[in-house]
């Protein structure tokens, strides 16, 4: 299954509308509506003939690639993925213990959300310093700083992202992972590949959000620039910023 870039997944989400939970908002109904509006949901609910369906996906260069989707793949991805999203939406609405909005200096993630980050970060970052016991704490501190600077609606969406990943059936059945503190880097990489390559745009958007958050928090720290061969901004830019 060709993978869609984060940009195309985000475009699909914008076309189908936001999923942010708010007073009077029915996550169940919205997720069902999103699935019904998808290419797969429209064909399935309209009673289109079974058989092979062709799905067109955009590559990063804009060219079309064609993938043949069989009836079995359609039913598995549509039913299982749709059910997981509906249940995870309910979990996101009903989850407790996480502040709706966090202020600078506060922890912006629930304990489970922090475990998710620590389990998946080595596979996301790439050059993870496994021998550095402070690496995880540094990343979590960077995430708290980044999230606390965002507007309240964006913070809420990030909370829903981690609620989805924290939902136990998603971890067991979709990501195929053990307890978060037992996840190995190779298993984390496979789980991330499942998110990135999902046929459901909503699931791919979870990968995109997590990927951007973790990399921004990690490589936004000047101490980690050397690992990528980046020497930092030109001195002129730094001087100009210091003079502001």
Secondary structure, 3 states (H helix, E strand, C coil): CCCCCHHHHHHHHHHHCCCCCCCCCCHHHHHHHHHHHCHHHHHHHCCCCCCCEEEEEECCCCCEEEEEECHHHHHHHHHHHHHHHHHHHHHHHHCCCCCCCCCCCCCCCCHHHHHHHHHHHHHHHCCCCCCCCCHHHHHHHHHHHHHHCCCHHHHHHHHHHHHHHHCHHHHHHHCCCCCHHHCCHHHHHHHHHHHHCCCCHHHHHHHHHHHHHHHHHHHCCHHHCHHHCCCCCCHHHHHHHHCC
